[in-house]
């Protein structure tokens, strides 16, 4: 869960048995879904950009548009945060080592 200075609230919706996750943004009384099933959201910046993972793949969402970022095949990606420009920071864990990674358009 995260909140930005504009009052937008980011969270994750789950079904009754916690088997499906979906990201969501609550903004001025309106709920907007982010990503598809099996989406985990991590942060929202003051520009309303959301970062998260869908099927283990990092993405950035803004106004209904999704940009996916590459991850190493067979590795786990962990997102740590995002700056106001929309650059992502996280790490990739391949099972034997972890590498700090940044993603930017």
N, C-alpha and C positions, 0 to 999 in steps of 0.2 A: 504494500500500500504506500502511496505517496501523494503529496499535495503540493501544488505550485503556488506562486504568489498571486495568481489570478483566481485562486479558489477552485481550480479543477482538481477533482479527486480521482486517483487511479487505483484500481483494485482488480481482484480476480473473482469472477463468479464461478461457483462449483455446483454440480448437481447433487441430489440427495445422498448418493453413495460416494461422492468425491472422486468419481471415475473420469469426469470431464471437467476441464478448466477453460475459461474464456476470459480474456482481458476486457476491461470496461473503463470508460471515463464518464464521471458524473460532472456535468457542467451546466450550471444555472437551471436545475430541474430536469435536465435531459440526460438520459443514459445512452451512450454510444458504445457498441461492441467493437473490440479491437482484436484482430486476428481471428483465427478459426478455432475449432476444438484443439485441445492440447496446447493452449497458449498460456504462457506465464509472462506477466508484465513486471517490469522492474522499477522504472522511473518515468516521471514526466517533468519536462523543463518548463520554463516560463513562456516559451513559444508554443506550448501545447504538443510538442513532439513526445512520443512514447517509445520506449525501448522495451524489448522483451525477446522471448524465445518461442518459436513455433516448431514443434518436432525437433528440438535441439538446435535449431538454426536461428542466429541472431537477426533481429529486424528493427527498423525504425518506422513508426507510423505517424502520419500527420494528415488530418482532414480527410481520412478515408483512403489515403494512398500509402502503400507499404513498400519499403525498400529493404531487400534482403541482403545480408552480408555473408561472405564466405566463411566457412569454418573448415578445419582439416577433417577429412574423412576418418571416421573411427575415433574421433576425439570428442570430449565433452567441452562445451563452451559455457563459461560462467560470466555473465555480465555484471559489472560492478557499478557503473554509472555512466552519465552523459553530461556534457557541458551545454551551455546555451546555444552553441553553434550546431549542436546535433552530433558531435563526435562521440563515439562510444569507446569505453575502455572496459577491458575484461581480461580473462585469461583462457587459454586453451590447455586442457589436460589430456595428454595422450596415453595416460596410464603409467608412464615412467617419469615424465617431467611435466612441468607447467611453464608456459610461456606467456608473458604479459603481451597483450595485443591491443592496438587501437584501430578503429574503423572510422573512415570519413569518406564522404562522397567527393 
